[in-house]
Amino acid sequence: MNFKLVLYLFFIPFIMWVVLQLNIEKYFKKNSEIQIKFFYLFLSLSISYLIVNLLFDLYETFSFL
């Protein structure tokens, strides 16, 4: 199995759990639940992408040493 895929499968639910604790609903209009859910989803995916790429780059860098 691909190492990056394993990291994604680990970090996406974790980051989603963290992002849901932010309580940013007050910045959206009322009755915009779908937009809020998509915002949470895209925010968690983007943060997960950044973290996984950082960890993978660190792994590659230190494996050459």
N, C-alpha and C positions, 0 to 999 in steps of 0.2 A: 504494500500500500504506500502511496505517496506520502512523504513526510509532511508536506504542506497541507494536504487534505486532513491529516490527523490533527494538525494544529487548528485548522479552521473548525473542525467538528468539536474541538474542545473550547475554543474561544468565542465562537458565535453565541452559544447559549449563555455563557458567563457574562459577556459584554451586554447582551440583551437584558439580563437580570440587573446589571448595574445601571444601564440607561433608563430602565423603567422606574428606578428609584429617584430620578431627577425631578419629577413632578413639574413638567414644563407646560402643562395644559393651560395655565393662566396666560400664556403668551399667544394662544390661538383664540380664534373666535369661538363663540359658543356653538354647540352642535356640529363641530368639525372633527368628529371622532375618527373618521377614516383618514383624514390628513395627519392627525396626530399619530395614528398607528403606522402609517407609511413613514413618517418622520423618524419614529423610534426604530423602525426596521432599517432604513437607510443609514441612520446614524450608527447603529450597532454594526451593520455590515462594513461600513467604512472604517470604523475604529478597529474592528477585527482584522480587516485587510492590512491596516498599518502595523498593527502589533505582530501579525504573522510574518509579514515581510521583514520587519525589524529582526525578529528572532531568527528567521531563516538566514538573513544576511550575516548576523552574528555567528551563527553556526558554521556557515561557509567560510567566514573569515578565520575563525579559530581552528577550523579543521586543516587549514593550510599551514598553520604554524608548527 
